[in-house]
Structures are given as structure tokens and as C-alpha cells.
């Protein structure tokens, strides 16, 4: 949140209280399954996680990836059962807290609550972009857009990240996020390399021509150019 607003001491203290407990999730471990009954939300302190749903045919659709600082589990805020599964992409640390703590935050720190609402809208718009891409853009554009999104989200919490970054996803996971098979993902990554848009060495990816890649993918960074002038004053 401090990327977008200057937090007051009271707001920092309120966020720190949400992170008093910690839980470590190994790579591939499930934090919460779809249809689980839970009263907890989670702050992601370290690592990388993802949210997905399983379809009737057993296939998986990854809906979003989560990075340090993200609030997890909001989709279940108004339901008795979780509608989605949350899983660790790499070994991760989360801070669980009761939903009632969010209610207290709304009352005591309305600006923080407003920022959580704003982030929820960012995720919704980003998910809309991905839905539109699944039906209307090429496989190469979908994979390229995921690379740009991954790099930008890493950069938001690690200023040392430039055009060179680690993509700690399997090709199957990339495929489950973009509606492609792992074989098709591999083919599209090679094509992006052959076009001079990226370079790869193992899991390390380099964006070689960001302007051209952005043009090919029609990618929009939904975490930029935010209008936050409506936020209430911090307490």
C-alpha cells in the first residue's frame, strides 16, 4: 500500500497487527481448498501463490497470481464456503487473521479499507483483461502478457528487478493461466525468442524489446495510473 499512499503510524500499526501470526506453505501446498469453510483471510508476506478453480473435466484454470503484500481469500468474504483454491507457487509465508479483524479495520482505518476495495477492483479489471484475452487474442499474446504482468508485479516489491527476472512457473502452470497446453506454451516461448522479444536461460527471462512486446500483447499494467483522489484521510 505504501507504493500508492503515505501510511500513517496508526495505519502501519494496524497492518502489523494483521501479520502477528505466520504460517509456512511449501511449494505446491494448498492453503485453502474450494468449498472449505473458513473464517480466515491471509496476508502474503513472502513467496508467490496462485488462486485457481477446478473444472468438471478435471482441468485447472488459474485465475490470478499473488505476490508479497497481497491480501488472500477476499473472494470468500461473503460466502460460507470458499469459491476458489489458494496454492503456493514457491515456498511461501502467509499471515492468517480472522475476518472480524477486517471489520475492525473498516471502522478504525477507513482509508486502509478503501485501499483494499481499490485493490479488489484492480484484480477484477486484470481478470477481465485475461478473460478477454482468452477469447480474443493469440496464444503468443497471452503468454507474452503473462510475462509482462509477472515482471511488473515482481518489480513492485523488489526494486532490483529490471528486464531480467525469474519466472518460477512450470509451463503447465503458464498454460493453466492462459488456456494453453504445456506443449503450446513451450512453442510460444520459443516464438517470442525467435522474434527477438525475449531471451531465456532456464527459468530466467529477459524482456529484450518491451515496447514491441507490449504492442503484440496489448498488455495494460492495471497497477499504474490509479485515481486515488477519493480516498478518505488516514488515521
C-alpha positions as CSV (number, residue, x, y, z in Angstrom):
1,X,0.0,0.0,0.0
2,X,2.9,2.3,0.7
3,X,3.6,2.3,-3.1
4,X,0.4,4.4,-3.5
5,X,-0.2,6.2,-0.2
6,X,1.9,7.6,2.7
7,X,0.8,5.4,5.6
8,X,0.3,6.9,9.0
9,X,1.8,5.3,12.1
10,X,-1.7,4.2,13.1
11,X,-2.2,2.5,9.7
12,X,1.2,0.8,9.8
13,X,0.4,-0.5,13.3
14,X,-3.0,-1.8,12.2
15,X,-1.4,-3.7,9.3
16,X,1.3,-5.1,11.5
17,X,-1.3,-6.5,13.9
18,X,-2.8,-8.4,10.9
19,X,0.6,-10.1,10.5
20,X,1.3,-11.2,14.0
21,X,0.8,-14.9,13.2
22,X,2.6,-16.7,10.4
23,X,2.2,-20.0,8.5
24,X,4.7,-21.5,6.0
25,X,3.3,-23.3,2.9
26,X,5.6,-25.5,0.9
27,X,5.7,-25.3,-2.9
28,X,2.6,-26.9,-4.3
29,X,0.9,-26.9,-0.8
30,X,-2.7,-25.8,-0.6
31,X,-3.5,-23.0,1.8
32,X,-7.3,-23.3,1.3
33,X,-9.4,-25.5,-1.0
34,X,-12.5,-24.6,-2.8
35,X,-15.6,-25.3,-0.6
36,X,-13.6,-25.2,2.6
37,X,-15.4,-23.4,5.4
38,X,-13.1,-20.8,6.9
39,X,-13.3,-17.5,8.7
40,X,-9.7,-16.5,7.9
41,X,-8.1,-14.1,5.5
42,X,-4.4,-14.1,4.7
43,X,-1.6,-11.6,4.1
44,X,1.1,-12.9,1.9
45,X,4.4,-11.9,3.5
46,X,6.9,-14.0,1.4
47,X,6.8,-16.1,-1.7
48,X,4.4,-16.5,-4.5
49,X,0.9,-18.0,-4.6
50,X,-1.9,-18.6,-7.0
51,X,-5.7,-18.9,-6.9
52,X,-7.4,-21.4,-9.2
53,X,-10.6,-23.3,-9.8
54,X,-11.0,-27.0,-10.9
55,X,-13.5,-27.6,-13.8
56,X,-15.8,-30.5,-14.1
57,X,-13.4,-32.3,-16.6
58,X,-10.6,-32.1,-14.0
59,X,-8.7,-29.3,-15.7
60,X,-7.5,-26.3,-13.8
61,X,-8.0,-22.6,-14.6
62,X,-5.5,-20.3,-12.8
63,X,-7.3,-17.0,-12.1
64,X,-4.6,-14.9,-10.5
65,X,-1.1,-14.9,-9.1
66,X,-0.3,-13.4,-5.7
67,X,2.9,-11.5,-4.7
68,X,4.2,-10.3,-1.3
69,X,1.8,-7.8,0.2
70,X,-1.3,-9.2,-1.4
71,X,-4.4,-10.0,0.7
72,X,-5.6,-13.5,0.0
73,X,-9.0,-15.0,0.5
74,X,-11.2,-12.0,-0.2
75,X,-13.3,-14.0,-2.6
76,X,-14.7,-15.9,0.3
77,X,-15.5,-12.8,2.4
78,X,-19.3,-13.0,1.8
79,X,-19.6,-16.8,1.5
80,X,-19.7,-19.7,3.9
81,X,-17.6,-21.8,1.6
82,X,-14.5,-20.7,-0.4
83,X,-15.2,-20.5,-4.1
84,X,-11.5,-20.9,-5.1
85,X,-8.4,-22.8,-4.1
86,X,-5.2,-21.0,-3.0
87,X,-1.9,-22.8,-3.6
88,X,1.8,-21.9,-3.2
89,X,3.8,-21.5,-6.4
90,X,7.0,-21.5,-4.3
91,X,7.6,-21.9,-0.6
92,X,5.6,-19.1,0.9
93,X,4.8,-17.4,4.3
94,X,1.3,-16.1,5.0
95,X,-0.1,-14.3,8.0
96,X,-3.7,-15.6,8.8
97,X,-6.2,-13.4,10.6
98,X,-9.9,-13.6,11.4
99,X,-12.4,-11.9,9.1
100,X,-13.6,-10.0,12.1
101,X,-10.3,-8.1,12.1
102,X,-11.1,-6.8,8.7
103,X,-14.4,-5.5,10.1
104,X,-12.5,-3.6,12.8
105,X,-10.1,-2.2,10.2
106,X,-13.1,-0.8,8.2
107,X,-14.2,1.1,11.3
108,X,-10.9,2.3,12.7
109,X,-9.0,2.9,9.4
110,X,-11.4,3.7,6.6
111,X,-8.5,4.6,4.2
112,X,-7.0,1.2,4.5
113,X,-10.4,-0.4,3.9
114,X,-10.8,1.9,0.9
115,X,-7.4,0.7,-0.5
116,X,-8.5,-2.9,-0.1
117,X,-11.6,-2.1,-2.1
118,X,-9.4,-0.4,-4.7
119,X,-7.1,-3.4,-4.9
120,X,-10.1,-5.7,-5.4
121,X,-11.2,-3.6,-8.4
122,X,-7.7,-3.8,-9.8
123,X,-7.8,-7.6,-9.6
124,X,-11.2,-7.6,-11.1
125,X,-10.2,-5.5,-14.1
126,X,-7.0,-7.5,-14.6
127,X,-9.1,-10.7,-14.6
128,X,-11.4,-9.1,-17.1
129,X,-8.4,-8.4,-19.3
130,X,-7.3,-12.1,-19.1
131,X,-10.9,-13.3,-19.8
132,X,-11.0,-11.1,-22.9
133,X,-7.5,-12.3,-24.0
134,X,-8.6,-16.0,-23.6
135,X,-11.3,-15.5,-26.2
136,X,-9.8,-12.8,-28.5
137,X,-6.0,-12.8,-28.6
138,X,-3.4,-15.2,-30.0
139,X,-1.6,-17.8,-27.9
140,X,1.6,-15.8,-28.3
141,X,-0.1,-12.6,-27.0
142,X,-1.4,-14.4,-23.9
143,X,2.0,-15.8,-23.0
144,X,3.7,-12.5,-23.6
145,X,1.2,-10.6,-21.5
146,X,1.7,-13.1,-18.6
147,X,5.5,-12.4,-18.8
148,X,5.0,-8.6,-18.6
149,X,2.5,-9.0,-15.7
150,X,4.8,-11.3,-13.8
151,X,7.8,-8.9,-14.3
152,X,5.8,-5.8,-13.2
153,X,4.4,-7.5,-10.1
154,X,7.9,-8.7,-9.0
155,X,9.2,-5.2,-9.6
156,X,6.6,-3.6,-7.4
157,X,8.0,-5.3,-4.3
158,X,11.7,-5.7,-5.4
159,X,13.2,-2.6,-7.0
160,X,16.2,-4.5,-8.1
161,X,14.1,-6.3,-10.7
162,X,14.7,-4.9,-14.2
163,X,14.1,-6.5,-17.5
164,X,15.7,-9.7,-16.2
165,X,13.7,-11.8,-13.8
166,X,12.9,-15.4,-12.6
167,X,9.7,-17.0,-13.9
168,X,9.2,-19.6,-11.2
169,X,6.3,-21.2,-13.0
170,X,6.2,-24.5,-14.9
171,X,5.0,-24.5,-18.5
172,X,1.9,-26.3,-17.3
173,X,1.1,-23.5,-14.8
174,X,1.6,-20.9,-17.5
175,X,-0.8,-23.0,-19.7
176,X,-3.4,-23.2,-16.9
177,X,-3.3,-19.4,-16.7
178,X,-3.5,-18.8,-20.4
179,X,-5.8,-21.6,-21.6
180,X,-3.0,-23.5,-23.4
181,X,-1.3,-26.8,-23.2
182,X,2.3,-27.1,-21.9
183,X,3.5,-28.0,-25.4
184,X,1.8,-24.9,-26.8
185,X,3.3,-22.7,-24.1
186,X,6.8,-24.0,-25.0
187,X,6.2,-23.3,-28.7
188,X,5.0,-19.8,-27.9
189,X,8.0,-19.0,-25.7
190,X,10.3,-20.2,-28.5
191,X,8.4,-18.0,-31.0
192,X,8.8,-14.9,-28.7
193,X,12.5,-15.7,-28.5
194,X,12.8,-16.1,-32.3
195,X,11.0,-12.7,-32.7
196,X,13.6,-11.1,-30.5
197,X,11.1,-10.1,-27.9
198,X,12.5,-12.1,-25.0
199,X,15.5,-14.2,-24.1
200,X,15.6,-17.3,-21.8
201,X,18.1,-19.2,-19.7
202,X,16.4,-21.8,-17.6
203,X,13.8,-20.0,-15.5
204,X,15.4,-16.6,-16.1
205,X,13.6,-14.4,-18.6
206,X,14.8,-11.2,-20.2
207,X,12.5,-8.7,-21.8
208,X,14.5,-7.6,-24.9
209,X,12.0,-5.3,-26.6
210,X,9.4,-4.2,-24.1
211,X,7.7,-1.7,-26.5
212,X,7.3,-4.4,-29.2
213,X,6.1,-7.0,-26.7
214,X,3.5,-4.6,-25.2
215,X,2.3,-3.9,-28.7
216,X,2.0,-7.6,-29.6
217,X,0.1,-8.4,-26.4
218,X,-2.0,-5.3,-25.9
219,X,-0.9,-5.6,-22.2
220,X,-2.0,-2.9,-19.8
221,X,-0.5,-2.6,-16.3
222,X,-3.6,-2.2,-14.1
223,X,-1.5,-1.2,-11.1
224,X,-0.4,2.1,-12.8
225,X,-2.2,5.4,-13.3
226,X,-4.6,4.9,-10.4
227,X,-7.0,7.6,-9.4
228,X,-6.9,7.7,-5.6
229,X,-8.1,11.2,-5.0
230,X,-11.3,10.0,-3.5
231,X,-9.6,8.2,-0.6
232,X,-10.5,9.4,2.9
233,X,-7.8,10.9,5.2
234,X,-5.6,8.5,7.0
235,X,-5.8,8.0,10.8
